[in-house]
Amino acid sequence: MVMFRYVAKLFAVLTAGFTLAAVLFGYFYTQQYRFASIVTSLTSRNVFSLGVLNESKDSREEFQKSLGQYLSGNISFEDLHLHEDSDALSTPLYQKERVLCWIMTSPQNLNVKARVVRDTWARRCNKVLFMSSVTDPKFPTIGLNVTEGRKHLTAKTMQAFRYIYKNHFDDAEWFMKADDDTYVILENLRYFLTSQNKSDPVFFGHHFKKNVKQGYYSGGGGYVLSKEALRRYGEKGKDPKLCLPDGGSEDVQFGRCMENLGVRTVNTTDALGRSRFHCFDPETHVLGRFPEWYYKYDANGAKKGADSVSDYAISFHYVSPQKMYFLEFYVYHLRPYGNVSGTREINRHVNVKPRRSIHRPAKRP
């Protein structure tokens, strides 16, 4: 009898233990699934639209870091496929229109965002430099003498271009600044640059019309300086009356600096009036889900839809590490069988009529 009561108590304890374990497992599994569902449906841009703005700056940055780590994974993007694409046009442009890319990053983003940039589109730059506040020879990064944080992005940009002028002026004809959440299609950039002259004092990007008389370019959408523009900055950019060394919005201050140095903005839309540089991700520009401020800032009318984005688009911003891998796959790997992509001359602003982009089978006789 005593043995029976002992076994019954033991059974009750084990049952309670298994029940508690099942409840805890269910709870944590639900929370993990909920977190995964949230992060896989968000990008680094629309995190803010869900009310994260009400949290502290540090908590927002920590959330974004965790989001990037979750989404980036450990995807290897070595191209093992034997594509039949011809590089008869892109290879000569790679040699003729040399582009130095410098990527603005930070120590906390190095192994999340910057790593994915390095492993995807930055491989197609003629030279790539990662600018941070700390030197890391293993990555590698160049440590600038700046304090990390959004309040000092102007200093990071000013010092980065000064470093490039002193050390890499002869390594390229064009010099592009991009963020570590910017995706760039270098072949399309080089094609656009064939219509420009490196000896002209010009720079290009996603054009905003506020704050500076001739406008300025979105820092996140990336902007490109000609060799002459960089030369003027290297020779006179230290003058604080011309170029603010730090403070304010980075892209605004650099745009004002360029204007003070006599460097001009240029219309970068294609022959059909479609945009090439973009301060948001592709989905935002196609769907037109722009924030209110964008309608006041965009110099080209804040157009939306697939027909507003150039077939030879150059850059997109607010691209998460996961989406950067997706874009790499879509642009350089995915192909519709039987459709051979041709090239079009869309740099010149002439009367170019749109063509149907969908192939329709011929009617049966």
C-alpha positions as CSV (number, residue, x, y, z in Angstrom):
1,M,0.0,0.0,0.0
2,V,2.8,2.3,0.9
3,M,4.6,1.5,-2.3
4,F,1.4,2.3,-4.3
5,R,1.1,5.7,-2.6
6,Y,4.8,6.4,-3.4
7,V,4.3,5.5,-7.0
8,A,1.1,7.7,-7.2
9,K,2.9,10.7,-5.8
10,L,5.9,10.2,-8.1
11,F,3.5,10.0,-11.1
12,A,1.7,13.2,-10.0
13,V,5.0,15.1,-9.6
14,L,6.2,13.9,-13.1
15,T,2.9,14.8,-14.6
16,A,3.0,18.3,-13.1
17,G,6.6,18.7,-14.3
18,F,5.8,17.7,-17.9
19,T,2.8,20.0,-17.9
20,L,4.9,23.0,-16.7
21,A,7.6,22.2,-19.2
22,A,5.0,22.1,-22.0
23,V,3.5,25.4,-21.0
24,L,6.9,27.1,-20.8
25,F,7.9,25.6,-24.2
26,G,4.7,26.8,-25.8
27,Y,5.1,30.3,-24.4
28,F,8.7,30.7,-25.5
29,Y,8.0,29.1,-28.9
30,T,5.1,31.5,-29.4
31,Q,7.3,34.4,-28.5
32,Q,10.1,33.3,-30.8
33,Y,7.6,32.8,-33.7
34,R,6.1,36.2,-33.0
35,F,9.5,37.8,-33.0
36,A,10.5,36.0,-36.2
37,S,7.2,37.0,-37.8
38,I,7.7,40.6,-36.9
39,V,11.3,40.9,-38.1
40,T,10.8,39.1,-41.3
41,S,8.0,41.5,-42.2
42,L,9.9,44.7,-41.4
43,T,12.6,46.6,-43.0
44,S,14.9,49.0,-41.3
45,R,12.8,51.9,-42.6
46,N,9.3,50.9,-41.6
47,V,10.4,49.9,-38.1
48,F,9.9,53.6,-37.3
49,S,6.4,53.6,-38.7
50,L,5.2,51.2,-36.0
51,G,5.8,53.6,-33.2
52,V,9.4,52.7,-32.4
53,L,10.1,56.5,-32.7
54,N,8.5,56.8,-29.2
55,E,11.4,54.7,-27.7
56,S,14.8,56.1,-26.9
57,K,17.4,56.5,-29.6
58,D,19.7,53.8,-28.0
59,S,16.8,51.3,-27.9
60,R,16.0,52.0,-31.6
61,E,19.6,51.5,-32.6
62,E,19.8,48.3,-30.6
63,F,16.6,47.0,-32.2
64,Q,17.9,47.7,-35.7
65,K,21.1,46.0,-34.9
66,S,19.3,42.9,-33.6
67,L,17.0,43.0,-36.7
68,G,20.0,43.1,-39.0
69,Q,21.7,40.2,-37.2
70,Y,18.6,38.1,-37.4
71,L,18.0,38.8,-41.1
72,S,21.5,38.7,-42.5
73,G,22.2,35.1,-41.6
74,N,25.3,33.4,-43.0
75,I,24.5,33.3,-46.7
76,S,27.4,32.6,-49.0
77,F,27.0,34.5,-52.3
78,E,29.8,33.0,-54.4
79,D,28.5,32.8,-57.9
80,L,28.9,29.1,-58.9
81,H,26.5,29.4,-61.9
82,L,27.7,29.4,-65.5
83,H,25.7,32.4,-66.9
84,E,25.6,33.0,-70.6
85,D,25.5,36.8,-70.2
86,S,27.9,38.8,-72.3
87,D,30.1,41.4,-70.6
88,A,31.3,43.0,-73.8
89,L,29.8,46.3,-72.8
90,S,30.2,46.3,-69.0
91,T,33.9,45.2,-68.9
92,P,35.2,48.1,-71.0
93,L,33.1,50.5,-68.9
94,Y,34.7,49.0,-65.7
95,Q,38.1,50.0,-67.1
96,K,37.1,53.4,-68.5
97,E,34.7,54.8,-65.8
98,R,36.6,53.8,-62.7
99,V,34.5,54.2,-59.5
100,L,35.8,54.4,-56.0
101,C,33.1,53.5,-53.5
102,W,33.4,54.5,-49.9
103,I,30.9,53.0,-47.4
104,M,29.9,54.9,-44.3
105,T,29.7,52.4,-41.5
106,S,30.3,52.0,-37.7
107,P,31.8,49.3,-35.4
108,Q,28.4,48.0,-34.4
109,N,27.3,47.6,-38.0
110,L,30.5,46.0,-39.3
111,N,29.6,42.3,-39.0
112,V,25.9,42.9,-39.9
113,K,25.3,45.5,-42.6
114,A,28.8,46.3,-43.8
115,R,29.7,42.6,-44.2
116,V,26.8,42.1,-46.6
117,V,27.7,45.2,-48.6
118,R,31.2,43.9,-48.9
119,D,30.0,40.5,-50.0
120,T,27.5,41.7,-52.7
121,W,27.5,44.9,-54.7
122,A,30.8,46.5,-53.4
123,R,32.8,43.8,-55.2
124,R,32.0,45.6,-58.5
125,C,33.6,48.9,-57.4
126,N,37.1,49.5,-58.9
127,K,38.1,50.3,-55.3
128,V,36.1,50.1,-52.1
129,L,36.8,51.7,-48.7
130,F,34.9,51.2,-45.5
131,M,35.0,54.4,-43.3
132,S,34.3,54.0,-39.6
133,S,35.5,55.6,-36.3
134,V,37.7,52.7,-35.5
135,T,40.4,51.1,-37.7
136,D,39.9,47.4,-38.2
137,P,42.6,45.8,-40.3
138,K,40.9,42.5,-40.5
139,F,37.7,43.7,-42.2
140,P,39.3,46.2,-43.2
141,T,38.0,49.6,-42.1
142,I,39.6,53.0,-42.0
143,G,39.2,54.7,-38.7
144,L,38.5,58.4,-39.0
145,N,39.1,60.9,-36.2
146,V,35.4,61.3,-35.4
147,T,33.0,60.6,-32.6
148,E,30.6,57.9,-33.6
149,G,26.9,58.8,-33.8
150,R,24.3,60.5,-36.0
151,K,25.3,63.9,-34.8
152,H,28.8,63.5,-36.3
153,L,27.9,62.1,-39.7
154,T,28.9,65.4,-41.3
155,A,32.4,65.1,-39.8
156,K,32.7,61.5,-41.0
157,T,31.8,62.5,-44.6
158,M,34.0,65.5,-44.7
159,Q,37.0,63.6,-43.4
160,A,36.3,60.6,-45.6
161,F,36.5,62.7,-48.8
162,R,39.6,64.5,-47.5
163,Y,41.3,61.1,-46.9
164,I,40.3,59.9,-50.4
165,Y,41.6,63.1,-51.9
166,K,45.0,62.7,-50.2
167,N,45.4,59.0,-50.7
168,H,43.3,57.8,-53.6
169,F,42.8,60.7,-56.0
170,D,44.4,58.9,-58.9
171,D,42.6,55.6,-58.3
172,A,39.4,56.6,-60.0
173,E,37.5,59.1,-62.2
174,W,34.4,59.1,-60.0
175,F,34.0,58.9,-56.2
176,M,30.8,57.5,-54.6
177,K,29.6,57.8,-51.0
178,A,27.0,55.2,-49.8
179,D,25.6,54.0,-46.5
180,D,25.9,50.5,-45.3
181,D,22.2,50.0,-46.1
182,T,22.5,51.2,-49.7
183,Y,22.4,48.9,-52.6
184,V,24.1,50.0,-55.8
185,I,24.1,48.6,-59.3
186,L,27.5,49.6,-60.6
187,E,27.0,48.7,-64.2
188,N,24.1,51.1,-64.4
189,L,26.1,53.8,-62.7
190,R,28.9,53.5,-65.1
191,Y,26.5,53.6,-68.0
192,F,25.1,56.9,-66.7
193,L,28.6,58.3,-66.2
194,T,29.4,57.8,-69.9
195,S,27.1,60.8,-70.5
196,Q,29.1,63.0,-68.0
197,N,32.6,64.5,-67.9
198,K,34.9,63.8,-65.0
199,S,36.6,67.2,-65.6
200,D,33.3,69.1,-65.0
201,P,32.6,70.3,-61.4
202,V,29.5,68.1,-60.9
203,F,28.0,65.5,-58.6
204,F,24.9,63.3,-58.8
205,G,22.4,61.5,-56.6
206,H,18.7,61.5,-55.5
207,H,17.9,65.2,-55.8
208,F,16.2,67.1,-52.9
209,K,15.2,70.7,-53.5
210,K,15.1,72.1,-50.0
211,N,17.7,73.8,-47.8
212,V,20.3,74.5,-50.5
213,K,19.7,76.8,-53.4
214,Q,20.6,74.3,-56.1
215,G,19.4,71.4,-53.9
216,Y,21.3,68.5,-52.5
217,Y,21.5,64.8,-52.7
218,S,20.1,62.2,-50.3
219,G,23.0,60.7,-48.3
220,G,21.3,57.3,-48.1
221,G,20.6,57.2,-51.8
222,G,24.3,57.7,-52.4
223,Y,26.0,60.5,-54.3
224,V,28.9,60.6,-56.8
225,L,31.5,63.3,-57.2
226,S,33.5,63.9,-60.4
227,K,37.3,64.1,-60.2
228,E,37.1,67.9,-60.6
229,A,34.5,68.1,-57.7
230,L,36.8,66.1,-55.4
231,R,39.8,68.2,-56.5
232,R,38.0,71.4,-55.5
233,Y,36.9,69.9,-52.2
234,G,40.5,68.7,-51.5
235,E,42.0,72.1,-52.2
236,K,39.4,74.4,-50.5
237,G,37.1,72.2,-48.4
238,K,39.0,72.8,-45.2
239,D,37.7,76.4,-45.1
240,P,34.8,76.3,-42.5
241,K,33.2,79.3,-44.3
242,L,32.7,77.0,-47.3
243,C,32.3,73.6,-45.8
244,L,31.1,73.0,-42.2
245,P,33.4,70.5,-40.5
246,D,30.7,68.9,-38.4
247,G,27.1,69.3,-37.2
248,G,23.8,69.6,-39.0
249,S,22.4,67.0,-41.5
250,E,25.3,65.3,-43.3
251,D,23.8,65.4,-46.8
252,V,22.5,69.0,-46.5
253,Q,25.9,70.2,-45.3
254,F,27.8,68.4,-48.0
255,G,25.4,69.8,-50.6
256,R,25.9,73.3,-49.3
257,C,29.7,72.7,-49.4
258,M,29.5,71.6,-53.0
259,E,27.5,74.7,-54.0
260,N,30.0,77.0,-52.2
261,L,32.8,75.3,-54.2
262,G,31.0,75.8,-57.5
263,V,30.1,72.2,-58.0
264,R,26.8,71.8,-59.8
265,T,23.9,69.4,-59.4
266,V,22.8,67.4,-62.5
267,N,19.5,65.9,-63.6
268,T,20.0,62.1,-63.4
269,T,16.6,61.0,-64.7
270,D,16.7,58.9,-67.8
271,A,15.3,59.8,-71.3
272,L,11.8,58.8,-70.1
273,G,12.0,60.9,-67.0
274,R,12.4,57.9,-64.7
275,S,14.5,58.0,-61.5
276,R,17.9,56.3,-61.1
277,F,19.0,57.2,-57.6
278,H,16.5,56.3,-54.8
279,C,16.4,57.3,-51.1
280,F,14.0,54.3,-50.3
281,D,13.9,50.6,-51.1
282,P,12.4,49.4,-54.5
283,E,9.0,48.5,-53.0
284,T,8.5,52.0,-51.6
285,H,9.1,53.6,-54.9
286,V,7.0,51.2,-56.8
287,L,4.0,51.3,-54.4
288,G,4.4,55.0,-53.6
289,R,4.2,54.6,-49.8
290,F,6.2,57.8,-49.2
291,P,6.3,59.7,-45.9
292,E,4.7,63.2,-46.0
293,W,8.0,65.1,-46.0
294,Y,9.1,63.4,-49.2
295,Y,6.5,65.1,-51.4
296,K,8.0,68.5,-50.3
297,Y,11.6,67.5,-50.8
298,D,11.8,65.4,-53.9
299,A,12.9,67.5,-56.9
300,N,11.3,65.3,-59.5
301,G,7.8,65.1,-58.3
302,A,7.8,62.1,-56.0
303,K,6.6,59.8,-58.8
304,K,5.5,56.2,-58.0
305,G,5.0,53.0,-59.9
306,A,7.2,50.6,-61.8
307,D,7.1,52.9,-64.8
308,S,8.7,55.7,-62.7
309,V,11.8,53.8,-61.9
310,S,14.4,53.5,-64.6
311,D,15.3,50.1,-66.1
312,Y,18.8,51.2,-65.4
313,A,18.3,52.2,-61.8
314,I,21.5,52.9,-59.8
315,S,20.8,52.9,-56.1
316,F,18.2,52.1,-53.4
317,H,18.3,52.9,-49.7
318,Y,17.0,51.4,-46.5
319,V,17.9,47.9,-47.8
320,S,18.1,45.4,-45.0
321,P,20.9,42.8,-45.1
322,Q,18.4,40.1,-46.1
323,K,16.9,42.3,-48.9
324,M,20.4,43.0,-50.1
325,Y,20.9,39.3,-50.8
326,F,17.5,39.2,-52.5
327,L,18.4,42.1,-54.8
328,E,21.8,40.5,-55.6
329,F,19.9,37.4,-56.6
330,Y,17.2,39.2,-58.6
331,V,19.6,41.5,-60.5
332,Y,22.4,39.0,-61.3
333,H,20.9,35.5,-61.1
334,L,17.2,35.3,-61.9
335,R,16.5,35.0,-65.7
336,P,13.3,34.4,-67.8
337,Y,14.3,31.7,-70.2
338,G,14.1,32.6,-73.8
339,N,14.1,36.4,-73.3
340,V,17.4,38.0,-74.2
341,S,17.8,41.4,-72.6
342,G,19.0,44.1,-75.0
343,T,20.4,47.5,-74.2
344,R,18.8,50.9,-74.7
345,E,20.2,54.4,-75.0
346,I,18.3,56.3,-72.3
347,N,21.0,58.8,-71.2
348,R,20.0,61.4,-73.8
349,H,16.8,63.3,-73.1
350,V,15.2,62.9,-76.5
351,N,11.7,61.9,-77.6
352,V,11.9,58.2,-76.6
353,K,8.6,56.4,-76.6
354,P,7.9,53.7,-74.0
355,R,7.7,50.1,-75.3
356,R,5.6,47.3,-74.1
357,S,7.6,45.3,-71.5
358,I,5.4,42.2,-71.6
359,H,5.8,39.7,-74.4
360,R,2.4,38.6,-75.8
361,P,2.3,35.4,-77.9
362,A,1.2,35.9,-81.5
363,K,-2.4,35.1,-82.3
364,R,-3.2,31.8,-83.9
365,P,-4.1,32.1,-87.7
